[in-house]
Amino acid sequence: MYKKINRLIVLALMLMLVSIGYANAQGSNTVSPKLNTVSAKSMYPVFTLSPVAGAIFPMSELGNTFEAGFNGGLDLGIRLNKELGLYTKAGYYSLTNNTQGSPNSSYIEISAGPRYYFMTKKLKSAFFLEGGVGAYVYSQDAYTVGEQTFDRISNTNVGINVGPGFTLQMSKSIDIILKSKYTMVFNDAGTRSFLTALGGLEFKF
């Protein structure tokens, strides 16, 4: 009697082990739907190249000496995600002296910084706010007053800039970019500031 009971218990245990093994084998042969799901490739990072041009408006101390002039440059950027990007800029700013016959001057800028985007789902355009820090090379042409000649001046100082901007999508690879910047340059005599307004095309890669 006990032998039959023991045999039944052993047989039941064997059936359980076989059933568990079979279930595991079936589970291992089943491919998870998640593994077959191919996630959409992220569109970021996006690299940008933007030739821009516009006007410079000298302010405060700089505005006492110079008139509004031309500025142009080239922006290189990388957009890391929907909200954050980084950019670097090389720019040229012409400064025309208020006094006729006085030497012309200019700034050359090399700066970099972050760019924060503000987007809505319904629009294919974006507002952004950017700020940067960099080197500003000031140059003044040589000139002569009477019999006295003054040599060309060139010096490099640190400057900061900040301002809003706007991009309007024209196609998948081209945007129109418009922006305004307030720039402050530090030197031994104090600070020099100017405002710029510029626009151009933004090529995306």
BAFI-3210 file (N, C-alpha, C; in Angstrom, 3 decimals, decimal comma, padded with zeros to 6 digits):
// residues 205
n [1|2|3|4|5|6|7|8|9|10|11|12|13|14|15|16|17|18|19|20|21|22|23|24|25|26|27|28|29|30|31|32|33|34|35|36|37|38|39|40|41|42|43|44|45|46|47|48|49|50|51|52|53|54|55|56|57|58|59|60|61|62|63|64|65|66|67|68|69|70|71|72|73|74|75|76|77|78|79|80|81|82|83|84|85|86|87|88|89|90|91|92|93|94|95|96|97|98|99|100|101|102|103|104|105|106|107|108|109|110|111|112|113|114|115|116|117|118|119|120|121|122|123|124|125|126|127|128|129|130|131|132|133|134|135|136|137|138|139|140|141|142|143|144|145|146|147|148|149|150|151|152|153|154|155|156|157|158|159|160|161|162|163|164|165|166|167|168|169|170|171|172|173|174|175|176|177|178|179|180|181|182|183|184|185|186|187|188|189|190|191|192|193|194|195|196|197|198|199|200|201|202|203|204|205]
n.u [000,824|001,808|003,950|002,725|001,583|003,878|004,990|003,075|003,361|006,003|005,670|003,881|005,474|007,416|005,877|005,179|007,695|008,325|006,282|006,873|009,381|008,643|006,981|008,804|010,438|008,704|008,281|010,842|011,061|009,343|009,152|009,617|007,375|008,399|011,039|010,867|010,014|010,890|012,374|011,769|014,226|016,045|015,913|017,877|021,391|021,218|022,994|023,900|024,359|024,796|024,810|024,793|023,590|023,403|022,632|024,553|024,240|025,762|026,056|025,699|028,837|030,229|028,415|028,647|030,722|030,592|028,621|025,638|026,260|027,432|027,011|028,123|028,312|029,064|027,347|027,819|026,268|024,939|022,197|021,088|018,823|015,220|015,068|017,643|020,657|023,947|026,204|028,574|030,166|031,519|032,117|031,845|032,026|031,385|032,420|031,581|032,988|031,648|032,683|033,666|036,263|037,631|039,242|038,065|036,673|036,528|035,075|036,016|034,527|034,690|032,878|031,042|028,385|025,415|022,158|018,748|015,682|012,247|009,365|006,293|003,791|002,067|003,295|005,803|007,945|010,345|011,108|014,004|016,519|019,688|023,037|026,396|030,011|033,168|035,995|036,780|038,063|039,323|039,847|041,454|041,883|044,981|045,728|046,027|046,565|046,914|050,278|050,826|050,977|049,056|049,387|048,041|045,582|045,109|043,507|042,605|039,797|037,707|034,301|030,703|027,520|023,962|020,643|017,392|015,892|014,565|013,352|012,158|010,720|011,443|011,896|012,772|015,478|016,234|015,992|014,656|016,423|016,242|017,502|018,373|020,937|022,464|025,497|028,366|031,509|034,505|037,078|040,189|039,436|036,833|033,560|032,260|029,435|026,977|024,168|022,743|021,038|020,015|019,760|019,258|019,949|019,425|021,030|020,406|021,803]
n.v [-001,196|001,225|001,333|001,685|004,196|005,736|005,376|006,675|009,263|009,815|009,559|011,657|013,824|013,626|014,111|016,739|017,965|017,476|018,892|021,524|021,864|021,695|023,896|025,936|025,576|026,243|028,912|029,976|029,795|031,672|034,803|037,928|040,600|043,129|042,936|042,777|045,221|048,110|050,921|054,367|056,256|058,756|062,209|063,862|064,362|067,603|069,324|072,688|075,356|078,726|081,491|084,929|088,348|091,890|094,789|096,954|098,678|101,006|101,658|103,684|104,591|103,799|104,576|107,298|107,887|106,415|105,639|103,848|100,684|098,031|094,488|091,127|087,539|084,105|081,387|078,397|075,478|073,018|071,094|069,550|068,396|068,829|071,109|072,138|073,530|074,128|076,701|078,346|081,337|083,336|086,633|089,872|093,335|096,503|099,825|103,113|106,226|109,132|111,625|113,287|112,223|110,946|107,910|104,678|101,940|098,586|095,504|092,145|089,118|086,123|083,756|081,633|079,530|078,449|077,584|077,961|076,483|077,243|075,682|074,858|072,380|072,860|074,616|075,024|076,472|078,094|079,742|081,114|081,514|082,761|082,813|083,962|083,817|085,242|086,170|089,463|091,318|094,404|096,880|099,720|101,886|103,223|106,737|110,213|113,392|116,555|117,068|114,921|111,464|108,637|105,395|102,186|100,641|097,774|095,482|092,869|091,761|090,398|089,486|089,455|088,155|088,269|087,330|087,190|084,990|083,678|081,042|080,052|077,453|076,465|074,281|070,779|070,963|073,631|076,699|079,976|082,355|084,692|087,157|089,009|090,688|091,658|093,016|093,143|094,418|094,093|096,223|097,965|100,590|100,481|099,444|098,521|098,675|097,279|096,895|094,419|093,484|090,928|088,641|085,607|082,533|079,234|076,283|072,867|069,795]
n.w [000,000|000,970|-000,736|-003,219|-002,834|-002,513|-005,049|-006,608|-005,645|-006,435|-009,200|-009,649|-008,940|-010,922|-013,202|-012,660|-012,811|-015,475|-016,716|-015,884|-017,087|-019,792|-020,016|-019,558|-021,761|-023,836|-023,195|-023,616|-026,328|-027,211|-028,651|-027,342|-027,748|-027,381|-028,126|-030,811|-031,482|-033,069|-032,142|-032,911|-034,585|-032,997|-033,864|-033,066|-032,358|-034,021|-036,433|-037,213|-039,553|-040,010|-041,918|-041,256|-041,181|-040,485|-038,504|-036,359|-033,302|-031,561|-028,032|-025,034|-023,830|-026,141|-028,060|-028,038|-029,663|-032,034|-034,968|-036,065|-037,625|-039,814|-039,389|-039,591|-039,855|-038,944|-037,717|-035,948|-034,898|-032,570|-031,943|-029,171|-028,044|-027,830|-026,265|-025,680|-026,937|-028,356|-029,369|-031,525|-032,565|-035,169|-035,791|-037,440|-036,852|-037,932|-037,212|-037,503|-037,191|-035,542|-036,149|-039,008|-041,134|-039,152|-037,943|-038,971|-037,133|-035,750|-034,546|-034,004|-033,371|-031,460|-030,093|-027,769|-026,491|-024,598|-025,945|-025,515|-026,312|-026,984|-027,639|-029,403|-030,033|-032,147|-033,872|-036,408|-035,868|-033,698|-030,649|-029,107|-026,563|-026,118|-024,844|-024,497|-024,191|-024,910|-027,027|-028,036|-030,539|-030,888|-033,334|-034,719|-037,407|-038,709|-038,636|-039,633|-038,255|-039,097|-038,996|-037,511|-037,053|-036,234|-035,037|-036,024|-033,964|-031,956|-029,905|-027,597|-025,839|-023,207|-023,594|-023,130|-024,188|-024,808|-025,707|-027,447|-029,937|-033,065|-035,039|-038,190|-039,829|-043,085|-044,685|-044,326|-044,064|-044,011|-042,302|-041,543|-039,719|-037,122|-034,936|-031,950|-030,166|-027,108|-026,301|-024,235|-023,724|-021,964|-020,837|-019,990|-019,603|-018,816|-019,693|-022,908|-024,888|-027,125|-029,348|-031,420|-034,424|-036,462|-039,262|-041,181|-042,944|-041,777|-042,021|-041,745|-040,637]
ca.u [000,000|002,695|004,782|001,913|001,458|005,174|005,152|002,200|003,977|007,161|005,147|003,307|006,588|008,038|004,991|005,298|008,976|008,229|005,399|007,612|010,395|007,982|006,513|009,987|010,892|007,790|008,531|012,111|010,889|008,449|009,879|008,899|007,017|009,242|012,284|010,598|009,634|012,017|012,090|012,078|015,532|015,957|016,389|018,963|021,656|021,115|024,045|023,413|025,305|023,952|025,378|023,878|024,028|022,462|023,113|025,053|023,863|026,589|025,316|026,406|030,136|030,543|027,481|029,069|031,791|030,340|027,271|025,203|027,053|027,101|027,623|027,890|029,043|028,722|027,040|027,863|025,550|024,490|020,997|021,206|017,457|014,210|015,213|019,004|021,651|025,187|026,578|029,765|029,987|032,566|031,397|032,554|031,195|032,012|032,098|031,876|033,131|030,729|033,421|034,141|037,714|038,211|039,470|037,036|037,060|035,747|035,242|035,902|034,048|034,683|032,213|030,301|027,526|024,212|020,952|017,571|014,554|010,880|008,601|004,928|003,514|001,294|004,103|007,066|008,953|010,789|011,783|015,136|017,299|021,073|024,024|027,735|031,188|034,229|037,020|036,412|039,277|039,027|040,859|041,245|042,827|045,948|045,228|046,915|045,960|047,959|051,554|050,999|050,422|048,731|049,468|046,855|045,372|044,452|043,567|041,620|039,176|036,627|032,966|029,557|026,360|022,721|019,533|016,387|015,896|013,388|013,591|010,958|011,059|011,087|011,912|013,416|016,906|016,505|015,161|015,021|016,784|016,272|017,843|018,918|021,872|023,094|026,878|029,151|032,931|035,229|038,463|040,784|038,743|035,452|032,841|031,717|028,263|026,255|023,018|022,742|019,845|020,494|018,982|019,931|019,439|019,998|021,077|020,441|022,432]
ca.v [000,000|002,406|001,356|002,272|005,628|006,351|005,406|007,732|010,562|009,992|009,788|013,002|014,764|013,547|014,802|018,164|018,425|017,470|020,003|022,773|021,935|021,947|025,284|026,796|025,469|027,025|030,320|030,399|029,870|032,782|036,064|039,044|041,640|044,296|042,752|042,994|046,607|048,953|052,292|055,378|056,870|060,154|063,154|064,634|065,794|068,280|070,323|073,834|076,326|079,900|082,789|085,976|089,721|092,845|096,102|097,128|099,969|101,291|102,199|104,371|105,173|103,511|105,346|108,702|108,030|105,713|105,524|102,489|100,116|096,702|093,311|089,861|086,455|082,709|080,599|076,940|075,008|071,635|071,006|068,277|067,879|069,838|072,320|072,624|073,505|074,867|077,400|079,180|082,344|084,237|087,789|091,116|094,492|097,750|100,997|104,345|107,335|110,265|112,774|113,069|112,178|110,123|106,532|103,664|100,894|097,352|094,398|090,766|088,313|084,664|083,445|080,364|079,421|077,615|078,128|077,274|076,593|077,194|075,204|074,366|071,289|073,317|075,455|074,489|077,478|078,035|080,873|080,667|082,496|082,307|083,661|083,471|084,534|085,018|087,185|090,544|092,000|095,763|097,437|101,081|102,171|104,313|107,993|111,371|114,682|117,535|116,407|113,818|110,181|107,705|104,009|101,322|100,079|096,461|094,819|091,796|091,776|089,437|090,051|088,559|088,542|087,563|087,846|086,255|084,714|083,013|080,288|079,691|076,325|076,555|072,893|069,915|071,263|075,066|077,609|081,386|082,674|086,116|087,302|090,269|090,413|092,737|092,611|094,001|094,104|094,643|096,632|098,712|101,871|100,238|098,524|099,024|097,837|097,540|096,043|093,967|092,827|090,251|087,518|084,806|081,185|078,186|074,999|071,783|068,556]
ca.w [000,000|001,059|-001,940|-004,286|-002,563|-002,819|-006,506|-007,123|-005,317|-007,315|-010,542|-009,684|-008,944|-012,241|-014,130|-012,400|-013,341|-016,934|-017,103|-015,698|-018,134|-021,068|-020,007|-019,731|-023,146|-024,646|-022,931|-024,212|-027,772|-027,527|-028,805|-026,725|-028,715|-027,178|-028,861|-032,231|-031,687|-033,440|-031,724|-033,916|-034,389|-032,583|-034,862|-032,471|-032,467|-035,309|-036,620|-037,972|-040,109|-040,259|-042,292|-040,800|-041,398|-039,930|-038,097|-035,006|-032,737|-030,378|-026,901|-023,949|-024,157|-027,545|-028,868|-028,092|-030,653|-033,289|-035,508|-036,403|-038,706|-040,354|-038,769|-040,277|-039,213|-039,211|-036,520|-036,008|-033,722|-032,430|-031,117|-028,473|-027,891|-028,155|-025,468|-025,453|-028,002|-028,145|-030,599|-031,538|-033,600|-035,618|-036,304|-037,746|-036,570|-038,380|-036,401|-038,225|-036,255|-035,748|-036,660|-040,368|-041,245|-038,088|-038,402|-038,737|-036,192|-035,896|-033,609|-034,475|-032,237|-031,445|-028,827|-027,713|-025,324|-024,724|-026,578|-024,986|-027,239|-026,469|-028,789|-029,252|-030,964|-033,296|-034,746|-036,898|-035,564|-032,306|-030,021|-028,299|-025,815|-026,099|-024,196|-024,791|-023,726|-025,887|-027,251|-028,948|-030,995|-031,337|-034,232|-035,215|-038,489|-038,542|-039,217|-039,513|-037,924|-039,368|-039,279|-036,559|-037,494|-035,155|-035,500|-035,910|-032,626|-031,910|-028,599|-027,410|-024,510|-022,965|-023,673|-022,957|-025,000|-024,502|-026,487|-027,953|-031,362|-033,622|-036,268|-038,942|-040,695|-044,490|-045,154|-043,342|-043,946|-044,023|-041,509|-041,462|-038,341|-036,767|-033,529|-031,454|-029,069|-026,358|-026,055|-023,359|-023,805|-020,819|-021,067|-018,873|-019,429|-018,421|-020,579|-024,166|-025,182|-028,361|-029,644|-032,810|-034,981|-037,659|-039,758|-042,187|-043,175|-040,943|-042,712|-040,767|-041,123]
c.u [000,865|003,570|004,013|001,771|002,754|005,393|004,293|002,775|005,151|006,706|004,579|004,413|007,274|007,190|005,070|006,589|008,958|007,383|006,115|008,667|009,790|007,525|007,682|010,496|010,013|008,034|009,808|012,008|009,997|009,235|009,036|008,581|007,902|010,538|012,087|010,228|010,869|011,658|012,510|013,400|015,352|016,552|017,575|020,205|021,500|022,204|023,520|024,566|024,492|024,781|024,359|024,473|022,972|023,132|023,598|024,717|024,695|025,769|026,265|027,722|030,501|029,653|027,827|030,082|031,412|028,865|026,905|025,984|026,571|027,716|027,231|028,690|028,542|028,535|027,174|027,202|025,291|023,302|020,954|019,861|016,481|014,463|016,611|019,889|022,892|025,562|027,929|029,658|031,288|031,872|032,300|031,592|031,948|031,521|032,537|031,873|032,173|031,411|033,986|035,669|038,392|038,354|038,284|037,586|036,171|036,010|035,176|035,588|034,245|034,115|031,470|029,450|026,327|023,075|019,762|016,365|013,229|009,969|007,176|004,672|002,837|002,120|005,376|008,204|009,303|011,393|012,962|015,786|018,714|021,965|025,404|028,810|032,303|035,209|036,531|037,677|038,897|040,175|040,468|042,313|043,807|045,392|046,213|046,103|047,055|049,243|051,790|050,268|050,230|048,704|048,140|046,793|044,672|044,612|042,424|041,114|038,071|035,291|031,898|028,406|025,151|021,608|018,581|016,528|014,671|013,808|012,260|011,331|010,537|011,011|012,597|014,873|017,238|015,488|015,573|015,315|016,877|016,634|018,409|019,817|022,319|024,480|027,576|030,595|033,662|036,658|038,947|040,046|037,301|034,807|032,364|030,565|027,624|025,147|023,064|021,393|020,268|019,591|019,753|019,233|020,174|019,889|021,275|020,985|022,151]
c.v [001,255|002,535|002,000|003,787|006,361|006,451|006,515|009,120|010,850|010,292|011,187|014,055|014,803|014,283|016,319|018,722|018,485|018,638|021,338|022,956|022,264|023,407|026,249|026,764|026,276|028,523|030,801|030,517|031,035|034,088|037,191|040,106|042,878|044,198|043,007|044,431|047,435|050,389|053,266|056,053|058,346|061,057|063,975|063,760|066,301|069,346|071,443|074,735|077,533|081,125|083,883|087,352|090,660|094,142|096,075|098,546|100,205|101,973|102,848|104,969|104,972|104,330|106,813|108,955|107,484|105,702|104,054|101,985|098,740|095,624|092,068|088,766|085,089|081,988|079,120|076,416|073,521|071,637|069,618|067,596|069,010|071,161|072,928|072,483|074,266|075,538|078,082|080,121|083,074|085,410|088,982|092,283|095,754|098,914|102,246|105,514|108,479|111,460|112,467|113,152|111,372|108,684|105,618|102,585|099,671|096,421|093,092|089,905|086,825|084,253|082,116|080,347|078,534|078,362|077,293|077,552|076,491|076,875|074,872|073,320|071,770|074,117|074,752|075,491|077,386|079,359|080,324|081,842|081,954|083,313|083,086|084,337|084,261|086,169|088,187|091,344|093,357|096,271|098,846|101,389|103,276|105,577|109,123|112,625|115,736|116,826|115,199|112,564|109,248|106,281|103,278|100,729|098,729|095,868|093,828|091,817|090,722|090,155|089,003|089,057|087,709|088,153|086,769|086,050|083,913|082,274|079,898|078,619|076,539|075,172|072,065|070,281|072,746|075,810|079,043|081,682|084,184|086,211|088,678|089,957|091,714|092,251|093,640|093,517|094,816|095,015|097,484|100,011|101,702|099,211|099,259|098,104|098,247|096,516|095,664|093,349|092,206|089,072|086,781|083,478|080,194|076,855|073,883|070,497|067,427]
c.w [000,000|-000,173|-003,098|-004,104|-002,917|-004,327|-007,125|-006,857|-006,227|-008,733|-010,696|-009,743|-010,308|-013,283|-013,954|-012,991|-014,858|-017,428|-016,989|-016,782|-019,485|-021,156|-020,207|-021,160|-024,075|-024,459|-023,579|-025,716|-028,192|-027,556|-028,239|-027,767|-028,601|-027,967|-030,341|-032,538|-031,961|-033,088|-032,809|-033,588|-034,035|-033,650|-034,355|-032,295|-033,897|-035,376|-037,518|-038,415|-040,559|-040,630|-041,970|-041,075|-040,843|-039,566|-036,655|-034,550|-031,472|-029,292|-025,907|-024,432|-025,624|-028,473|-028,965|-029,204|-032,023|-033,661|-035,699|-037,617|-039,116|-039,481|-039,542|-039,610|-039,629|-037,890|-036,829|-034,740|-033,732|-031,476|-030,498|-028,262|-028,183|-027,444|-025,481|-026,683|-027,585|-029,456|-030,418|-032,721|-033,894|-036,290|-036,543|-037,562|-036,996|-037,525|-037,158|-037,246|-036,597|-036,398|-038,040|-040,422|-040,170|-038,563|-038,108|-037,807|-036,400|-034,722|-034,390|-033,261|-032,490|-030,090|-028,918|-026,461|-025,568|-025,404|-026,103|-025,879|-026,492|-027,655|-028,397|-030,333|-032,243|-034,301|-035,172|-036,702|-034,081|-031,885|-029,226|-027,592|-025,731|-025,392|-024,448|-024,171|-024,713|-025,959|-028,294|-029,270|-031,564|-032,197|-034,649|-036,255|-038,098|-039,202|-038,926|-039,224|-038,069|-039,766|-038,369|-037,049|-036,293|-035,717|-035,320|-034,510|-032,746|-030,517|-028,468|-025,976|-024,428|-023,029|-023,451|-023,815|-024,617|-025,350|-026,977|-029,453|-031,767|-034,883|-036,888|-039,954|-042,111|-045,134|-044,076|-043,108|-043,888|-043,153|-041,805|-039,998|-038,173|-035,292|-033,225|-030,264|-028,403|-025,952|-025,183|-023,380|-022,673|-021,227|-019,902|-018,579|-018,969|-019,336|-021,823|-024,546|-026,499|-028,538|-031,117|-033,161|-036,298|-038,027|-040,833|-042,382|-042,294|-041,685|-041,692|-041,408|-040,133]
res [m|y|k|k|i|n|r|l|i|v|l|a|l|m|l|m|l|v|s|i|g|y|a|n|a|q|g|s|n|t|v|s|p|k|l|n|t|v|s|a|k|s|m|y|p|v|f|t|l|s|p|v|a|g|a|i|f|p|m|s|e|l|g|n|t|f|e|a|g|f|n|g|g|l|d|l|g|i|r|l|n|k|e|l|g|l|y|t|k|a|g|y|y|s|l|t|n|n|t|q|g|s|p|n|s|s|y|i|e|i|s|a|g|p|r|y|y|f|m|t|k|k|l|k|s|a|f|f|l|e|g|g|v|g|a|y|v|y|s|q|d|a|y|t|v|g|e|q|t|f|d|r|i|s|n|t|n|v|g|i|n|v|g|p|g|f|t|l|q|m|s|k|s|i|d|i|i|l|k|s|k|y|t|m|v|f|n|d|a|g|t|r|s|f|l|t|a|l|g|g|l|e|f|k|f]
***
